[in-house]
Structures are given as C-alpha cells and as structure tokens.
Amino acid sequence: MKVVEEDSCLIILAQCWLNLLNPKAPVNCHEQMIKGLNELSDKFGYTVKTYNILGIILMIQGETEKASAIFENALAEMNVYGL
C-alpha cells in the first residue's frame, strides 16, 4: 500500500494499528508513528481516533503523564463530556 501512496490517511492509520499490534515492532517505529499522526492531524485536524492512537503510543513508551494529558485534551476538545 505504501508503494502506491505513502501519504494516504488510511495507510498511515493502518500502519499505526499494525505496528501497535505487532509485539516484534522496533522501538523506533513509535517515533515514526507519532510523526505520521502529527502530519495527518496537521492536514485534517485531530480526531478522537488520532488522539487515542497518540495516547496509546505514549503509554507504550512509558510516558503516562503525557498520554493522560492527550486523553484529557481529546475529551475536552471533542466535547465528550457534553454528550
């Protein structure tokens, strides 16, 4: 899929989920996923799903305080509390 179009929204999200589910994924792939999600979010804006993936990546890296802040930001920005 990456050969056809590397910057596709669907490809970036699919690659992130596959890397998150792969226990043998290299450690540096997390930084690449964060970079890809930030680029995607710059183009289309943040969504609950992109916030969720970013938070999960940070939790895997052991940065629970940053992950918690991202989850809280997602809940506040997406008006989840108001639903």
Backbone hydrogen bonds in HBPLUS format (Angstrom, degrees):
<---DONOR---> <-ACCEPTOR-->    atom                        ^
c    i                          cat <-CA-CA->   ^        H-A-AA   ^      H-
h    n   atom  resd res      DA  || num        DHA   H-A  angle D-A-AA Bond
n    s   type  num  typ     dist DA aas  dist angle  dist       angle   num
A0004-VAL N   A0001-MET O   3.17 MM   3  5.42 126.2  2.47 101.3 113.6     1
A0005-GLU N   A0001-MET O   3.25 MM   4  6.62 168.9  2.26 159.8 159.8     2
A0012-ILE N   A0008-SER O   3.03 MM   4  6.29 163.2  2.06 155.9 159.9     3
A0013-LEU N   A0009-CYS O   3.09 MM   4  6.30 168.1  2.10 153.4 156.4     4
A0014-ALA N   A0010-LEU O   2.91 MM   4  6.01 161.0  1.95 145.9 151.9     5
A0015-GLN N   A0011-ILE O   2.89 MM   4  5.97 160.1  1.93 147.8 153.4     6
A0016-CYS N   A0012-ILE O   3.01 MM   4  6.22 153.3  2.09 145.0 152.2     7
A0017-TRP N   A0013-LEU O   3.04 MM   4  6.33 167.2  2.05 154.0 156.2     8
A0018-LEU N   A0014-ALA O   2.93 MM   4  6.12 160.6  1.97 151.3 157.1     9
A0019-ASN N   A0015-GLN O   2.94 MM   4  6.06 159.7  1.99 146.8 152.3    10
A0020-LEU N   A0016-CYS O   2.89 MM   4  6.11 151.2  1.98 149.5 158.0    11
A0021-LEU N   A0017-TRP O   3.06 MM   4  6.21 145.9  2.18 142.3 150.6    12
A0022-ASN N   A0018-LEU O   3.08 MM   4  6.13 117.7  2.48 136.6 151.6    13
A0022-ASN N   A0019-ASN O   3.35 MM   3  5.08 146.9  2.47  91.8 101.1    14
A0025-ALA N   A0022-ASN O   3.21 MM   3  5.41 163.5  2.24 114.0 114.4    15
A0029-CYS N   A0026-PRO O   3.12 MM   3  5.59 157.0  2.17 110.6 117.8    16
A0030-HIS N   A0027-VAL O   3.27 MM   3  6.09 159.3  2.32 120.1 123.9    17
A0032-GLN N   A0028-ASN O   3.41 MM   4  6.78 155.5  2.47 143.7 150.0    18
A0033-MET N   A0029-CYS O   2.88 MM   4  6.14 148.3  1.98 145.6 154.4    19
A0034-ILE N   A0030-HIS O   2.97 MM   4  6.24 160.0  2.01 150.3 155.0    20
A0035-LYS N   A0031-GLU O   2.99 MM   4  6.19 159.4  2.04 145.5 151.2    21
A0036-GLY N   A0032-GLN O   2.91 MM   4  6.10 161.1  1.95 146.2 151.4    22
A0037-LEU N   A0033-MET O   2.86 MM   4  6.07 161.0  1.90 153.1 158.1    23
A0038-ASN N   A0034-ILE O   2.92 MM   4  6.07 155.8  1.97 148.3 154.9    24
A0039-GLU N   A0035-LYS O   2.98 MM   4  6.22 156.6  2.04 149.1 155.3    25
A0040-LEU N   A0036-GLY O   2.92 MM   4  6.09 157.7  1.97 145.4 152.1    26
A0041-SER N   A0037-LEU O   2.83 MM   4  5.97 155.5  1.89 145.2 152.0    27
A0042-ASP N   A0038-ASN O   2.88 MM   4  6.06 141.9  2.03 140.0 150.3    28
A0043-LYS N   A0039-GLU O   3.15 MM   4  6.43 147.4  2.27 143.1 150.7    29
A0044-PHE N   A0040-LEU O   2.95 MM   4  6.18 167.6  1.97 155.0 158.1    30
A0045-GLY N   A0041-SER O   2.64 MM   4  4.34 138.4  1.81 121.7 129.7    31
A0051-TYR N   A0047-THR O   3.00 MM   4  6.21 164.6  2.02 153.5 158.0    32
A0052-ASN N   A0048-VAL O   2.87 MM   4  6.00 153.4  1.94 142.3 150.4    33
A0053-ILE N   A0049-LYS O   2.93 MM   4  6.18 162.8  1.96 151.0 154.3    34
A0054-LEU N   A0050-THR O   2.98 MM   4  6.13 165.2  2.01 148.4 152.8    35
A0055-GLY N   A0051-TYR O   2.88 MM   4  6.08 160.0  1.92 151.0 156.8    36
A0056-ILE N   A0052-ASN O   2.95 MM   4  6.18 156.7  2.00 150.1 156.4    37
A0057-ILE N   A0053-ILE O   2.95 MM   4  6.19 161.4  1.98 152.9 157.6    38
A0058-LEU N   A0054-LEU O   3.01 MM   4  6.26 161.9  2.05 150.2 154.9    39
A0059-MET N   A0055-GLY O   2.93 MM   4  6.17 150.6  2.02 144.9 153.3    40
A0060-ILE N   A0056-ILE O   2.95 MM   4  6.21 156.0  2.00 151.0 157.0    41
A0061-GLN N   A0057-ILE O   3.03 MM   4  6.32 147.6  2.13 144.6 153.7    42
A0063-GLU N   A0058-LEU O   2.86 MM   5  5.15 149.8  1.95 162.0 153.7    43
A0062-GLY N   A0059-MET O   3.01 MM   3  4.98 152.6  2.08  99.7 108.3    44
A0067-ALA N   A0063-GLU O   3.06 MM   4  6.29 158.5  2.11 149.1 156.0    45
A0068-SER N   A0064-THR O   2.86 MM   4  5.96 159.0  1.90 145.4 150.8    46
A0069-ALA N   A0065-GLU O   3.03 MM   4  6.26 153.9  2.10 142.6 149.6    47
A0070-ILE N   A0066-LYS O   2.95 MM   4  6.24 151.0  2.03 147.0 154.9    48
A0071-PHE N   A0067-ALA O   2.92 MM   4  6.23 159.8  1.96 153.5 158.7    49
A0072-GLU N   A0068-SER O   2.92 MM   4  6.13 162.5  1.95 150.5 155.3    50
A0073-ASN N   A0069-ALA O   2.88 MM   4  5.99 154.7  1.95 143.0 150.5    51
A0074-ALA N   A0070-ILE O   2.89 MM   4  6.09 154.1  1.96 147.1 153.9    52
A0075-LEU N   A0071-PHE O   3.00 MM   4  6.28 159.9  2.04 148.8 153.8    53
A0076-ALA N   A0072-GLU O   2.97 MM   4  6.19 157.2  2.02 148.3 154.5    54
A0077-GLU N   A0073-ASN O   2.81 MM   4  5.90 171.6  1.82 155.3 158.1    55
A0078-MET N   A0074-ALA O   2.97 MM   4  5.81 160.1  2.01 145.4 151.0    56
A0080-VAL N   A0075-LEU O   3.05 MM   5  5.08 152.1  2.14 148.2 154.4    57
A0079-ASN N   A0076-ALA O   3.31 MM   3  5.21 159.6  2.36 100.6 105.7    58
A0082-GLY N   A0079-ASN O   3.23 MM   3  5.39 138.3  2.42  98.0 108.7    59
A0083-LEU N   A0080-VAL O   3.22 MM   3  5.44 160.2  2.26 105.9 112.0    60
